[in-house]
Amino acid sequence: MPTSSIGDTSPEIERRQVESWRRMTPAQKAALISGLTGAAFAMTAAGVRQRHPDASPREQFLRVAIIALGRDLAILAYPDAAGVTHA
């Protein structure tokens, strides 16, 4: 079993965590990942709002898209993202 690369978790606690993940059903794992992804998007959006408080909701959305997808893919998905100079 790999050890923590951060080093702030004891081997015993890390072993317990891995065991609990192994006991999870696929649906439980999917729900966990979905929740973490939602939290990451929420934090990204909060950071965009903090850096660009006067931006319209659409511009804030596009800035999050640029961060999440990368500029090129964001522009393919949302052509008006090309007008956003930086995220």
Rosetta constraint file for C-alpha pairs under 8 A:
AtomPair CA 1 CA 15 HARMONIC 7.97 0.50
AtomPair CA 3 CA 11 HARMONIC 6.90 0.50
AtomPair CA 3 CA 14 HARMONIC 7.63 0.50
AtomPair CA 4 CA 8 HARMONIC 7.61 0.50
AtomPair CA 4 CA 9 HARMONIC 6.71 0.50
AtomPair CA 4 CA 11 HARMONIC 7.74 0.50
AtomPair CA 4 CA 14 HARMONIC 7.34 0.50
AtomPair CA 9 CA 13 HARMONIC 6.49 0.50
AtomPair CA 9 CA 14 HARMONIC 6.25 0.50
AtomPair CA 10 CA 14 HARMONIC 6.18 0.50
AtomPair CA 11 CA 15 HARMONIC 6.02 0.50
AtomPair CA 12 CA 16 HARMONIC 6.29 0.50
AtomPair CA 13 CA 17 HARMONIC 6.17 0.50
AtomPair CA 14 CA 18 HARMONIC 6.24 0.50
AtomPair CA 15 CA 19 HARMONIC 6.17 0.50
AtomPair CA 16 CA 20 HARMONIC 6.17 0.50
AtomPair CA 17 CA 21 HARMONIC 6.33 0.50
AtomPair CA 18 CA 22 HARMONIC 6.25 0.50
AtomPair CA 19 CA 23 HARMONIC 6.37 0.50
AtomPair CA 20 CA 24 HARMONIC 6.47 0.50
AtomPair CA 21 CA 29 HARMONIC 7.52 0.50
AtomPair CA 24 CA 28 HARMONIC 5.74 0.50
AtomPair CA 24 CA 29 HARMONIC 6.21 0.50
AtomPair CA 25 CA 29 HARMONIC 6.30 0.50
AtomPair CA 26 CA 30 HARMONIC 6.09 0.50
AtomPair CA 27 CA 31 HARMONIC 6.13 0.50
AtomPair CA 28 CA 32 HARMONIC 6.17 0.50
AtomPair CA 29 CA 33 HARMONIC 6.21 0.50
AtomPair CA 30 CA 34 HARMONIC 5.96 0.50
AtomPair CA 31 CA 35 HARMONIC 6.08 0.50
AtomPair CA 32 CA 36 HARMONIC 6.25 0.50
AtomPair CA 33 CA 37 HARMONIC 6.02 0.50
AtomPair CA 34 CA 38 HARMONIC 6.13 0.50
AtomPair CA 35 CA 39 HARMONIC 6.19 0.50
AtomPair CA 36 CA 40 HARMONIC 6.19 0.50
AtomPair CA 37 CA 41 HARMONIC 6.27 0.50
AtomPair CA 38 CA 42 HARMONIC 6.12 0.50
AtomPair CA 39 CA 43 HARMONIC 6.17 0.50
AtomPair CA 40 CA 44 HARMONIC 6.13 0.50
AtomPair CA 41 CA 45 HARMONIC 6.07 0.50
AtomPair CA 41 CA 64 HARMONIC 7.80 0.50
AtomPair CA 42 CA 46 HARMONIC 6.12 0.50
AtomPair CA 43 CA 47 HARMONIC 6.18 0.50
AtomPair CA 44 CA 48 HARMONIC 6.29 0.50
AtomPair CA 44 CA 64 HARMONIC 6.48 0.50
AtomPair CA 44 CA 67 HARMONIC 7.98 0.50
AtomPair CA 45 CA 49 HARMONIC 6.16 0.50
AtomPair CA 45 CA 60 HARMONIC 7.31 0.50
AtomPair CA 45 CA 61 HARMONIC 7.67 0.50
AtomPair CA 45 CA 64 HARMONIC 6.00 0.50
AtomPair CA 46 CA 50 HARMONIC 6.13 0.50
AtomPair CA 47 CA 51 HARMONIC 6.18 0.50
AtomPair CA 48 CA 52 HARMONIC 5.81 0.50
AtomPair CA 48 CA 53 HARMONIC 7.83 0.50
AtomPair CA 48 CA 60 HARMONIC 6.35 0.50
AtomPair CA 48 CA 63 HARMONIC 6.91 0.50
AtomPair CA 48 CA 64 HARMONIC 6.90 0.50
AtomPair CA 48 CA 87 HARMONIC 7.30 0.50
AtomPair CA 49 CA 53 HARMONIC 5.01 0.50
AtomPair CA 49 CA 55 HARMONIC 7.69 0.50
AtomPair CA 49 CA 60 HARMONIC 6.73 0.50
AtomPair CA 52 CA 60 HARMONIC 7.57 0.50
AtomPair CA 55 CA 59 HARMONIC 5.76 0.50
AtomPair CA 55 CA 60 HARMONIC 6.08 0.50
AtomPair CA 56 CA 60 HARMONIC 6.21 0.50
AtomPair CA 57 CA 61 HARMONIC 6.12 0.50
AtomPair CA 58 CA 62 HARMONIC 6.18 0.50
AtomPair CA 59 CA 63 HARMONIC 6.14 0.50
AtomPair CA 59 CA 81 HARMONIC 7.98 0.50
AtomPair CA 59 CA 84 HARMONIC 7.44 0.50
AtomPair CA 60 CA 64 HARMONIC 6.31 0.50
AtomPair CA 61 CA 65 HARMONIC 6.20 0.50
AtomPair CA 62 CA 66 HARMONIC 6.17 0.50
AtomPair CA 62 CA 74 HARMONIC 7.64 0.50
AtomPair CA 62 CA 78 HARMONIC 7.57 0.50
AtomPair CA 62 CA 80 HARMONIC 7.99 0.50
AtomPair CA 62 CA 81 HARMONIC 5.62 0.50
AtomPair CA 62 CA 84 HARMONIC 7.51 0.50
AtomPair CA 63 CA 67 HARMONIC 6.35 0.50
AtomPair CA 63 CA 81 HARMONIC 7.63 0.50
AtomPair CA 63 CA 84 HARMONIC 7.17 0.50
AtomPair CA 63 CA 86 HARMONIC 7.43 0.50
AtomPair CA 63 CA 87 HARMONIC 4.75 0.50
AtomPair CA 64 CA 68 HARMONIC 6.05 0.50
AtomPair CA 64 CA 87 HARMONIC 7.14 0.50
AtomPair CA 65 CA 69 HARMONIC 5.62 0.50
AtomPair CA 65 CA 70 HARMONIC 7.35 0.50
AtomPair CA 65 CA 74 HARMONIC 5.71 0.50
AtomPair CA 66 CA 70 HARMONIC 4.85 0.50
AtomPair CA 66 CA 71 HARMONIC 4.82 0.50
AtomPair CA 66 CA 73 HARMONIC 7.83 0.50
AtomPair CA 66 CA 74 HARMONIC 5.29 0.50
AtomPair CA 66 CA 75 HARMONIC 7.90 0.50
AtomPair CA 66 CA 81 HARMONIC 7.53 0.50
AtomPair CA 66 CA 87 HARMONIC 6.44 0.50
AtomPair CA 67 CA 71 HARMONIC 7.33 0.50
AtomPair CA 67 CA 87 HARMONIC 6.43 0.50
AtomPair CA 69 CA 73 HARMONIC 5.78 0.50
AtomPair CA 69 CA 74 HARMONIC 5.58 0.50
AtomPair CA 70 CA 74 HARMONIC 6.00 0.50
AtomPair CA 71 CA 75 HARMONIC 6.15 0.50
AtomPair CA 71 CA 81 HARMONIC 7.95 0.50
AtomPair CA 72 CA 76 HARMONIC 6.36 0.50
AtomPair CA 73 CA 77 HARMONIC 6.17 0.50
AtomPair CA 74 CA 78 HARMONIC 5.68 0.50
AtomPair CA 74 CA 79 HARMONIC 7.56 0.50
AtomPair CA 74 CA 81 HARMONIC 6.53 0.50
AtomPair CA 75 CA 79 HARMONIC 4.60 0.50
AtomPair CA 75 CA 80 HARMONIC 6.83 0.50
AtomPair CA 75 CA 81 HARMONIC 5.15 0.50
AtomPair CA 75 CA 82 HARMONIC 5.67 0.50
AtomPair CA 80 CA 84 HARMONIC 7.74 0.50
